[in-house]
Amino acid sequence: MEDTIFLLVKVKIKHEHVKVHNAIAELNEKSRCTIRDTEKVKVMETQIMDYKLKK
């Protein structure tokens, strides 16, 4: 069986940007996420979803 699930990740940050939007954009662009297979679950693909903020 194949399904798509969404996992919510809480991230506390400290940054030097003037606007938090810029820090979020930097994280979206440069971060990697590792979700590993388990005994009964094979991870097919992971993707950090774009986060759009109103400016």
Secondary structure, DSSP 8 states (H G I E B T S, - for coil): -----------------SSHHHHHHHHHHH--------SS---------------
